Amino acid sequence: MITLNGSTLTIEETARVAREKENVVISAVAQAAICRSRAAVDALLKSGEAVYGLTTGFGKFAEKRIADADTEALQKNLIVSHACGTGDPLSTEAVRAVMLLRLNALSRGYSGIRLSTMETLLSMLNCGVHPVIPEKGSLGASGDLVPLAHMVLPMIGEGIAEYRGEILPGAEAMRRAEIPLVTLAAKEGLALINGTQVMTAIGALCVHDAKTLEKTADIVASLTCEAQSCITSAFDERVHLLRGHAGQVACAENLRALLSGSKLSNECLPGKVQDAYSIRCIPQIHGASRDAIQYVYDAVSREINAVTDNPLIFPDEGDVISGGNFHGQPMALAFDFLAIAIAELANVSERRTERLVNPYLNNNLPAFLTPNGGLNSGFMIAQYAAAALVSENKILAHPASVDSIPSSANQEDHVSMGTIAARKAAEILKNAQRVLAIELFAAGQAAGMMGAEKLAPATRAAFDVLRRAVPPIERDVVMYERMESCERIVREGTLIPAVEAVSGALN
């Protein structure tokens, strides 16, 4: 059970709610804050004061006064007019993360929404009524207006939702789940859709998985190091402490632990002075990505506990302040950085795969890791696939945050494109997982040819996990099926607990 108070939600808890469907409650303290905020809104309505989003229109219509009798219609109109999404639907896990993060932001008690309205969204999350949210249409300011409007549609009996594996009209999904529909009161429509929760939800799941990928990349790279009989002195702690970057130091420590006890790699090897960069510089390359991923992890950890709508209600002071916390720039820059960091893990992985299959570079192993080359192509085209994926990532890694386009008659004259940045990072992550899977596939083949009994205990544990799912290739087979098995190992982080049981916890 996850308890929301608006301040302490973690990325790991977000992943559990999104993927494992863990139940959620709103804390008593948060409920009290929500009610205080709503009372302040009700007082403002009685005062007759013009307040943005309560008694005015939106965007360029902010100067347009709305009659008291039309405040409910204003909120419904906001939702239906803003639900302009296009493209494929977001995944169910992403939608669940969106719902959770919006609830958490509202739990801080600065948004003026009624507790009963929040409880409707909470019931939807816990009962599995998942609004169908198109992936495209957000500019990332004023927050994720378009996709969040689609999140709200089923609450008011509109739109479509998934319930128990079936796509239904929103009203029918709510009826089957026995959740009453909502008539939105003043400020509530705006409170529900003005925020960064779509980009942050997608990015939170992506950075969560990137933390798994960075450990897996170290493990897979160490298996390649063994197959290439690498010189381990390049990973000496003294070298990396002299530079001082935390990710580099941590990666080098992992490699020392992973390669400890190897009979294939050593601190020095006769006739060999140093390895190529894709081997020798693993701590520098992986480490830089680790530092970038950690930066994004910290930024997202702040954002999932941030208040990002507008205007903000300060009930203790009686103030309503129009600001710009909905602007997605902090996340847009972070997710562009995340995309580049993950892409680089894939780039260097593909270069290691090339070394494994290239007979001029692969430590005297058979060309393309096949015993009978010519008749068999072996891993030749697996490397093609990796090359295609990293080339696609290079296009996707172009930053979204450097773009902006004015909207709402130039009232909203700079936007973040943060949701595009988050979606691109998530796509790059999938490609990177596939590239690391191909390296794992090839490294396992090469390590087996070198002699699995010579592997270090930790890399042998990784090798054994691989072999339980994927046998060695004796002759040409249908490769994609085995590549998919390797991808599953990488995506689920299966290598990590197996290796840590032997070597101790990895960084």
Secondary structure, DSSP 8 states (H G I E B T S, - for coil): -EEE-SS---HHHHHHHHHH---EEE-HHHHHHHHHHHHHHHHHHHHT---TTTTB-SGGGGG-B--GGGHHHHHHHHHHHH---EEEE--HHHHHHHHHHHHHHHTTS-S---HHHHHHHHHHHHHTEEE--EEE---SSSSSHHHHHHHHGGGGT-SEEEETTEEEEHHHHHHHTT-------TTHHHHHHSSSHHHHHHHHHHHHHHHHHHHHHHHHHHHHHHHTT-BGGGG-HHHHHHH--HHHHHHHHHHHHHHTT-SS-BS-BTTB----HHHHTHHHHHHHHHHHHHHHHHHHHHHTT----SSEEETTTTEEE---TT--HHHHHHHHHHHHHHHHHHHHHHHHHHHHH-TTTSTT--GGG-TTBTTB-TTHHHHHHHHHHHHHHHHHTS-STT----BTTTTB-----HHHHHHHHHHHHHHHHHHHHHHHHHHHHHHHHH-GGGS-HHHHHHHHHHHHH----SS---HHHHHHHHHHHHHHTTHHHHHHHHH----
